[in-house]
Amino acid sequence: MPTLASLDHLVLTVSNIDATVAFYRDVLGMEVEVFTPADGTRRTALKFGGQKINLHVAGAEFKPHANHPLPGSADLCFLSPTRIETWQTHLASRHIKIEQGPVARTGATGPLLSIYLRDPDHNLIEIANQS
């Protein structure tokens, strides 16, 4: 059987590109990439590690797209080498509410220590340390 190796990118449908970019860049430290694919459209992505998140504006999604693309429907977990305590201090300084945590969770490769917050579209964002 063929196998898969890793996740290259995912698509996040958002209400407002600028608000999303500001949050993921200024709060989570992601790099913003504006690019033009072969079809000539202008697109925005958020890069971190070896992955990226392509952004689509709700109602103007690029094709093909998810069957029911909606802002606020994602639940994403980001692994971080930065201690959760440091994230808590950083988020408090940005007036970002932590919804839950720190709490013990189980990730793809083992135990995690996680906190949960929301992005501008109310997607659930988990920031986790591997334990």
N, C-alpha and C positions, 0 to 999 in steps of 0.2 A: 504494500500500500504506500502511496506517496506520503510524505511528511511535511509539516510546516515547521519553520525555525523560529520566527519571531513576528511581532506586530510592527509594521512599518509606519502606518499612520491610521488615524481614525478621523471621522468627520463629525463636527459639532455644529448643529443648527442653532443659530443665535438670533436674538431680536435686534441687537445693535453691535456691529463689528467694533466700533470705537470703545464702547464700554467693556466688551469682552477682552479686547487687546489690552486695555489699561489694567484690568484685573490680573490677567495671566502674566503680563510683563512686569507690572509694578509690585504686585503682591506675591506672585509665585516665581518670578525671576526667569520667565521663558523669553526666548528670542523671537522677535517678529520677523517674518519673511513675507514680502509681497512678491509674487511671481506671476509670469504670464505663460500658461501652458500652450500647447500647439494650436488650440482653438482660438487664441488671441484674447481671451478674457483676462481680467485682472483678478487675482485671488490673493487671499491672506491666509497665512498659516502661523502656528505657534510651534517653535522648536525647543526641544530639551533632550539631553542625552542623544541617543540615536533615533529618536522618534519625532513625529510631529502630529499636530492636530490641524487639519484643514477646516476653515470656517466657511459656513454657508449661511446667508441671511434667510431667515424664514420667509417663505413666499417667493424667493428668487434663488432656489437651490440649483446647483449645477447638476446636469444629468450625466449618468444615472445617479439616483439618490435613493435613500431609504424609502420604504413604502409609506411611512407616516412620520416624516421628519418634523420634530417639534422642539422648540426651545424648552429647556428645563427637564428633559426626559432622560438625561445621562446620569450615571453613577460611576465616577472615575476614581481610581486609587493610584496615587503617585508615590513611588518609593523615594526616600530622601536620605542622604548620608548625614544631613544636619539633624541634630538632636531635637526631639519633639519639644522640649522645654524652650529651645531657641525659637522654634516656630511659634510657640504660644506667645512669647514676648514680641516677636515681629508682628504677628497678626493683631495683637492688642494695640501696638503702636499705629497700626493702620485702621483701627476701629472695625476690624473684621471679627464678627461673633463666631466663637467656636460652639457648634451645636452639641457636640458630644466628645468626650475624651479628656485625657488619654484613656484608651481602652485597649485591652488585648484582643487581637483578631488573628485569623489564620489566612495567610496569603498563598500565592501559587507555589512558593518554595518553603514555606514554614511560618513560624510565629511572627506577628507584627505588633507594634505598639502604634496606635492610630489616633488621629484627631479628625473631626468632621466639620466642614463648613460649607457654605453655599457661594456659588459664583453669581454674577449679575442676573442670570436667567434662572437662578435657583437650582441649577444642577448640583447634585451632591458631590462634594470633593473630599476625598480621604487623603490625608498626608500621613505616611507611615514610615517607621523605622523597622528594619528587619532585626529580630531579636535572636 
